[in-house]
Amino acid sequence: MSLRQPQAPRREREPVIGLINVVFLMLIFFLIAGTIAPTNDGDLSLVEDLEAAQAAYPDATLVMPDGRMVWRGAETNIADVLAQGAEVRLIPDRELPAQRLVALARSFQEAGAAEVWIVAERGAP
């Protein structure tokens, strides 16, 4: 007669280490992708508008208070911006007069831009 009691079958361990590795790699990817994305010029203060765009676009053209246009860190003009595509996104400085912004948007349309978007930040209602 045997005094041994039957043992419950062993459960296999779940492979958690693979999941941890995937999450870690995703974290590293998003940290690197976030630092590579170009940022707006530090001197720029965005216009507040309730119907503003969702986020700053990396290919948008910054319009400084004096009317200068900056694209990807370098000064630019209407022809160079239109060479990048027929859709134009402008991020105006808060101090830029509205008349100058409207005139600039019209200049883009007259030069052949299919669409001109003005990007702003969402204000509190």
N, C-alpha and C positions, 0 to 999 in steps of 0.2 A: 504494500500500500504506500502511495506517494503522498508526502505532506506538502508538496508544492502547490501553491494556489495559481490558478491560471492568471496570466498577466494580460492587461488590456493591450490591444495592438498600439504600437508606437505611431504617433502622428508625425508626418513629415513637416519640417519647418518651411514656412513661406519665404520665398526669396525676396526679402525686403531690401537687401543691399543693392540690387539692381534698380529699384525704384529711387533709392537715395542718390545713386549715381546720376540718374536721369534728371532729377530735380536740381542737383548741384550743377550739372552742365547747362541747364536752362538758366539758372541764376547767373552763371558766368557769361553766357551769351547776351542776356539782357543788360548786364552791367557794361559790357563792351559796346553793344549797339547804342546804348544811351550816351556814352561818351563820344562816340563817333559822330552823332548827329550834330549838324552845325547849329549854333545858337545865334540869336539876334544880337545886334550891336548893343553894347551896354549903355550907350547914350540915348537909346530909343525908349520913349514912354508911349505905350499904345493908347489909341483912342478908345473910349468906353462907348459901347453901343449895345442895346438890348438884342439886336439881331446880328450879333457878331459871329465870327467864324468859330469853329470848335477848337482849333489849336493853331499855333504858328506853323506855317508851311516852310519847309527847308528851301524850296525853290522860289519863294516869294521875293519881290523886290522891295527893299526898305526905302521909304521916302523920308529924308531928314527934314528938320524944321526949316532949313534954308532952301529946300527944294531939290537938293542933291539926291540922286538915286544910287543905292548900293545893292549889288547882287553878289552873294557869296563872298562878302568881304572886300570887294573891289568896286570902285565907282563905275557906273555904267550909263548908257543913254537908251533912248526909246528903240533905236534900231537893234542894238545888241540884245535887249530884252526880248524883242519880237523874234529874233533869230533862234531863241530857245523854244519857241512854240507860240501858237496863236492865242492861247489862253494866258492872261496876265493876272497875277495876284500882287496887289500892292498892300504893304503894311505901312501906313502913314504914322508919323510922329504926332503926338497929342498937340504940339505947338504949331503944326502946319496949318495955315489958314484953309478953310473949307473951299474958298474960291480957287485957290491954287490946286487943291486936290481934284476938284471937278474939272478944271482946265487940263490937268495932266491926264485924267481918265479919257477926256475927249480927244486929246492928242494921240493916245494909244489907239482909240477906235478909228480915227482918221488915218492912222498909219497902217491899219489893217488887222488889228487885234479882233479875234472872233468874240471874245468875252473879256471883260475887265472886272475882276473881283477886288473888293476892298476888305481886307482882313482887320478885324478889331477884336478886343477882348469883351467878354460878356460882363455886363455890369449887374449890380444887384437891382431887383425890381422895386 
